């Protein structure tokens, strides 16, 4: 079963007040998780980012962990080194180092995909290719960086 890292934006889009295609696709992805098509993970970095939301929204987003059996991964020295490499190689800007941490935590835990709507730094061809090269050179597998729409694993309904 594919192992899927849920980045901060997936929790935000699940609980957006305004209806949108991204919200519907995110809810469909969580439905696929409930059906057992993905093994879901997130990290302490995501939890820290979610804490910045208003209390009511934070509680709704954090409730998804138990509702969908999402495992929270800790950060590690190994992941920090890998995140630093992504930054030093110009893959992710230093200002957005947490984006590098998301990818690194998923990578060192040997997950298959990161699901994110962060098109600025995570779901981006440059990031996919360059992080993949860094990973392979450090004996990690390449990791998929996709939007929830792309990893839904269904026929689009």
N, C-alpha and C positions, 0 to 999 in steps of 0.2 A: 504494500500500500504506500503510495507517495506521501512523503513527509513534507508538510506545508508550514512555513513560517508566516504568521499574520502580523504585518507591520501596522503601525499606529493608524494609518488612514483607513484600514479595513474596519476597525472598530468605530471610527468616526462616521464613515458612510453608512454603516448598518443603522446607526441611530440619528441620521440626518432628519431634520423636521421636514424639509422640502423633498418631495418625491422626485426622483431622477433615475435615469438608466443606470448610473453607477450604483445608486442605492439598491435598486432591484437586482443587479448583478451580484452585489455583495451579499444580499440576503439569499440568493440562489446558491452562492458558494458555501455559505454557512449551512444551507440545507444539504448540500453534498457531503459536508463534514458530518452532519447528523446521520446521514445514510451510510457512513463508514467508508466513503470513497477516498478520504484523506485522513492522515494522522496529524492533528493540529498542534502547533506550537506557537509561542510568542516568547517575549523575554522581559526581564526586569526593566530594560531600557524602555520598552513600550509602556509598561505599567507607570514608570516615572513620567513619561510624556502624557499619558491619559490623566494623571493627577492634575494637570494644568487646566482641565475642563471644569466647567461649573459642576458643583457637587451632584446635582440630580443627574446630569449627563454622565459624569464619571461613574456613578453607581450603576447606571444602565449598562455602560460599556464594560465595566469590570464584571458585571453579572454574566456576561457572555462566556467568561472563563469556565464557570461551573456548568452553565447550560449546555455547552458544547464540548466539555472535557478537554479544554485547552491546557496543555502543559506549559508552565512558565520556566524558561531556561535562564540560568544565571549568566553573568558575564564572567570571563576568565582572562588570565594573563595572555593566554594563547590567542583569544579573540581580540584583545586589545592590540597585540602586536600586528595581527592581520589588518585590523582597522587602520592602524598607523601606516601600514604599507599602502593601503588604498589611498590614503591622504597624500603620502609622500610621492606617490606615482602620479598624482594629479587626477585620479579617478573621481574622488569626492573632495570638494573644497573643505578646508579646515573648519570653516564656519559651520558646516553641516556634518561634522564628524559623527554625530549620532546615526546618520544614514549609513555611514561606513560600519558602525557597530552592528546595525541590524544585519547587514550582509555577512559580516564576519562571524557573528554568533550563529547564524544559520549554517554557515560554511563549516565551522569547526565542529558543529554537532551533526554534520553530514546529512543535512536536510536536502530535499530535492528542489524546492521552490521557495521564493519569497513572493507573497502576494501583497501588492502595494498600489496605491494611486499616486505615489510620489513620482511624477514623470520628470521632475527637475534633476533628480540625482540617482534614483534607484531603478525605475523601469525606463531604461534608456539603453539604446544599442551600445554606446560607448562604454557604459558601466558594465553591461553584460559581457562584452568582449574583453575589456581590460581586466576586470576582476577575475574573469575566467582564466586569463593568462597568469595572473599572480597566483591564483589558487593551484593551478596545475604545476607551476614551478615550486610550490611549497607542499606538493603531494596531497592536495585536496582536490575533490572533484569540482567540476564547473557546476555552478548553481543557476537555476532558472530564475529570472527576475521578470515577473509578469503582473499584469493587472488582474483583479479578481475575474474580470470578464474572460481573460485568456486561460485561466486555470480551472474554470468551473467544471470541466470534464463532463459536459453534456451536449445535447444537440441544439442548445440555444433557446429552449423553451423556458 
